[in-house]
Amino acid sequence: MHLIGVYECRLDAKSRLMLPKAFKKQLLSSLDSPFILKRSVFHKCLELFPMEEWNKVVLDINKLNRFVKKNNDFIRMFTAGVKVVDLDVTGRLLIPRDLQSYAGIEKTVVLSSSANMIEIWDRDSYESIINNDTVDFASLAEDVMGSQDIKNE
């Protein structure tokens, strides 16, 4: 799955957000299944996984040796706050209060595709990350992708 798009949304009074139509179209085969909502590892945002994609992540996690303390600590921290969530009949997603608080989400959010999942950000936090002058994106791209032997297939 390769989701595409960045959309701004607003939470309603009950902390629900309407999933944009473009994401609904891309997630059509997953809309009847639950989703996983969790804290991001690197930023104060949330990650929304279709259940099928979450199951792939869990397969990798289950390969870790639980008798190695750092693996056990990682698993505990990685799954902290994980919630199973569903879209309601109108296509709204409830953001639980604890996760909303973790990500600093108040009213306006940004939904940003990130390969196989959607990041859910407080708008101001998203803008500060994207517009960070201390990150040289060209150098970052070269460091991350420059050593890859990309072949057209």
C-alpha positions in Angstrom: 0.0 0.0 0.0 1.3 3.4 -0.9 -0.9 6.2 0.3 -0.7 9.7 -1.3 -1.8 13.1 0.0 -1.7 15.7 2.7 -5.0 17.2 4.0 -6.0 19.6 6.7 -9.0 18.7 8.8 -10.7 19.9 11.9 -11.8 17.8 14.9 -15.4 18.2 15.9 -16.6 18.8 19.5 -16.3 15.0 20.3 -12.7 14.7 19.0 -13.7 13.0 15.7 -12.2 13.9 12.3 -13.7 13.1 8.9 -11.3 11.1 6.8 -10.8 13.0 3.5 -12.5 11.4 0.4 -9.1 11.0 -1.3 -7.9 8.8 1.5 -11.2 6.9 1.6 -10.8 6.1 -2.1 -7.3 4.8 -1.5 -8.3 2.8 1.5 -11.5 1.4 0.0 -10.6 -2.2 0.6 -9.8 -1.4 4.3 -12.7 0.8 5.3 -14.8 -2.1 6.8 -11.9 -3.3 8.9 -10.5 -1.7 12.1 -7.5 0.6 12.0 -4.6 0.9 14.5 -3.8 4.3 15.9 -0.5 4.7 17.8 2.1 7.2 18.9 4.9 7.9 16.4 8.4 6.7 17.3 10.2 9.9 16.3 7.8 12.8 16.5 4.8 14.0 18.6 2.2 12.8 16.0 0.0 9.8 15.6 0.1 7.0 13.0 -3.0 5.4 11.5 -2.4 2.0 10.0 -5.0 -0.1 8.1 -5.2 -3.4 9.9 -3.6 -5.3 7.0 -0.5 -3.0 7.1 -0.3 -3.1 10.9 -0.2 -6.9 10.8 2.9 -6.7 8.5 4.6 -4.5 11.1 3.7 -6.9 13.9 5.1 -9.8 12.0 8.5 -8.1 12.1 8.1 -7.2 15.8 7.2 -10.8 16.6 10.6 -12.0 15.2 12.4 -10.2 18.0 13.8 -12.3 20.8 11.7 -11.4 23.9 14.5 -12.7 26.2 16.7 -9.8 25.1 15.8 -6.9 27.4 16.2 -4.1 24.9 13.9 -5.9 22.5 11.3 -6.3 25.2 11.7 -2.6 26.2 11.3 -1.6 22.5 8.2 -3.7 22.0 6.6 -2.2 25.2 7.4 1.4 24.1 6.5 0.8 20.5 3.0 -0.5 21.4 2.4 2.0 24.3 -1.0 3.7 23.7 -1.9 1.5 20.7 -5.6 1.6 20.0 -8.0 -0.3 17.7 -10.3 2.3 16.1 -13.1 2.1 13.5 -14.6 4.7 11.2 -18.2 5.4 12.1 -20.9 5.2 9.4 -20.2 8.7 8.2 -16.5 8.1 7.8 -15.3 9.8 11.0 -12.5 8.6 13.2 -12.5 9.2 17.0 -9.1 10.3 18.3 -8.9 9.0 21.9 -8.1 11.8 24.5 -4.8 10.2 25.6 -3.4 10.1 22.1 -4.8 13.5 21.3 -3.0 14.9 24.3 0.3 13.0 23.4 0.3 14.6 19.9 -0.8 18.1 21.1 -3.8 17.9 18.8 -6.5 20.5 19.7 -8.6 21.5 16.7 -6.9 21.6 13.3 -5.0 18.6 12.2 -2.9 17.6 9.2 -3.3 14.1 7.8 -0.1 13.2 5.9 0.5 10.1 3.9 3.6 8.2 4.8 3.9 5.1 2.6 1.6 2.5 4.2 0.1 4.7 6.9 -1.2 8.1 7.7 0.4 10.5 10.1 -2.0 12.7 12.1 -0.4 15.9 13.3 -1.4 19.1 15.1 -1.2 21.6 12.3 1.4 23.9 13.9 3.6 20.9 14.8 3.5 19.7 11.3 4.3 23.1 9.8 7.3 23.5 12.2 8.7 20.0 11.1 8.2 20.6 7.4 9.5 24.1 7.5 12.5 23.4 9.7 15.4 25.6 8.5 18.0 23.5 10.4 17.3 20.5 8.1 19.0 20.6 4.7 16.6 18.4 2.7 19.0 18.1 -0.3 21.7 16.6 2.0 19.2 14.4 3.8 17.9 13.1 0.5 21.5 12.4 -0.7 22.4 10.6 2.6 19.3 8.5 2.7 18.7 7.8 -1.0 22.0 8.6 -2.7 23.7 5.3 -1.8 20.7 3.3 -3.0 21.2 1.3 -6.2 17.8 2.1 -7.6 16.9 0.2 -10.7 13.9 0.8 -13.0 11.9 -2.3 -13.1 
